[in-house]
Amino acid sequence: MPTEAATAARLARSSFVALLFGIFVLGSHPAAGHLFLPPWDGLAHIVLFSVIAATIPSTWPRLHWAGVLALGLLISFADELHQVFLPERHPGWDDGLADLAGLALGLLLIAHHLQTRQ
């Protein structure tokens, strides 16, 4: 029977893959650019990338926090580059900054969680 930690890691890995699917596959739909109107689109980016930051360490447990940040920024950059080729989608620095804020928030939440567990 799997341990609680193994189950949590599997759930985090599945969530990470689902988030990437949502960003790159479902986000390719022309209507995806109109799901959230400003300023709520920025909040959606923050929430999404904080969850991404929270799932990366369970997917790659040996990855240092700087690696988590770098991988999250790579995903953010890839998403914005992906939008260049999609009709009705427009990349923007504001989205990238919101992604960075979400990654930082996710890393802070992870650090807080680890600190309270000790």
C-alpha positions as CSV (number, residue, x, y, z in Angstrom):
1,M,0.0,0.0,0.0
2,P,1.5,3.4,-1.0
3,T,2.5,5.7,1.8
4,E,0.9,9.1,2.3
5,A,4.0,10.9,1.0
6,A,4.1,8.7,-2.1
7,T,0.4,9.4,-2.8
8,A,1.0,13.2,-2.3
9,A,4.0,13.1,-4.7
10,R,1.9,11.3,-7.3
11,L,-0.9,13.8,-6.9
12,A,1.5,16.7,-7.3
13,R,3.1,15.2,-10.4
14,S,-0.3,14.6,-11.9
15,S,-1.4,18.2,-11.1
16,F,1.8,19.5,-12.7
17,V,1.1,17.6,-15.9
18,A,-2.5,18.8,-15.8
19,L,-1.5,22.4,-15.4
20,L,0.9,22.2,-18.4
21,F,-1.9,20.6,-20.4
22,G,-4.2,23.4,-19.5
23,I,-1.6,26.1,-20.4
24,F,-0.4,24.7,-23.7
25,V,-3.3,22.6,-25.0
26,L,-6.5,24.2,-23.6
27,G,-4.8,27.6,-23.8
28,S,-4.5,27.2,-27.5
29,H,-8.2,27.6,-28.0
30,P,-9.1,31.1,-29.3
31,A,-11.6,31.7,-26.5
32,A,-8.9,31.0,-23.8
33,G,-7.7,34.6,-24.1
34,H,-11.1,35.9,-23.0
35,L,-11.7,33.7,-19.9
36,F,-10.5,36.4,-17.5
37,L,-10.8,40.1,-18.0
38,P,-8.3,42.6,-16.6
39,P,-7.4,42.8,-13.8
40,W,-8.6,39.3,-13.0
41,D,-6.3,37.8,-15.7
42,G,-3.3,38.9,-13.6
43,L,-4.8,37.2,-10.5
44,A,-5.4,34.0,-12.6
45,H,-1.7,34.0,-13.6
46,I,-0.6,34.5,-9.9
47,V,-2.7,31.6,-8.7
48,L,-1.8,29.3,-11.6
49,F,2.0,29.9,-11.2
50,S,1.9,29.6,-7.4
51,V,0.3,26.2,-7.8
52,I,3.0,25.3,-10.4
53,A,5.7,26.4,-7.9
54,A,4.1,24.2,-5.3
55,T,4.0,21.1,-7.5
56,I,7.5,21.3,-9.0
57,P,9.3,20.2,-5.8
58,S,7.2,17.1,-5.5
59,T,7.8,16.3,-9.1
60,W,11.6,16.9,-8.8
61,P,12.4,16.6,-5.1
62,R,16.1,17.4,-5.4
63,L,15.6,20.6,-7.3
64,H,16.8,23.7,-5.3
65,W,14.4,26.7,-4.9
66,A,16.4,28.5,-7.7
67,G,15.8,25.6,-10.0
68,V,12.0,25.7,-9.2
69,L,12.1,29.4,-10.0
70,A,14.0,28.8,-13.2
71,L,11.7,26.0,-14.4
72,G,8.7,28.2,-13.6
73,L,10.1,31.1,-15.5
74,L,10.9,28.8,-18.5
75,I,7.2,27.6,-18.5
76,S,6.1,31.3,-18.3
77,F,8.3,32.3,-21.2
78,A,7.2,29.3,-23.2
79,D,3.6,30.2,-22.6
80,E,4.1,33.8,-23.7
81,L,6.1,32.6,-26.8
82,H,3.3,30.1,-27.6
83,Q,0.8,33.0,-27.6
84,V,2.6,34.7,-30.4
85,F,1.4,32.0,-32.8
86,L,-2.2,31.9,-31.6
87,P,-5.0,34.1,-33.0
88,E,-6.8,36.1,-30.3
89,R,-3.9,35.6,-27.9
90,H,-1.4,38.3,-27.1
91,P,1.8,37.8,-25.0
92,G,2.7,40.5,-22.5
93,W,5.2,41.5,-19.9
94,D,2.4,42.0,-17.4
95,D,1.6,38.3,-17.7
96,G,5.2,37.4,-17.2
97,L,5.4,39.6,-14.1
98,A,2.2,38.1,-12.7
99,D,3.7,34.6,-13.3
100,L,6.9,35.7,-11.5
101,A,4.8,37.0,-8.6
102,G,2.9,33.6,-8.5
103,L,6.1,31.6,-8.5
104,A,7.5,33.8,-5.6
105,L,4.2,33.3,-3.7
106,G,4.3,29.6,-4.3
107,L,7.9,29.3,-3.1
108,L,7.0,31.4,0.1
109,L,4.1,29.1,0.8
110,I,6.3,26.0,0.4
111,A,9.0,27.5,2.7
112,H,6.3,28.4,5.3
113,H,4.8,24.9,5.1
114,L,8.3,23.2,5.5
115,Q,9.1,25.6,8.4
116,T,5.9,24.8,10.3
117,R,6.4,21.0,9.8
118,Q,9.7,21.1,11.7
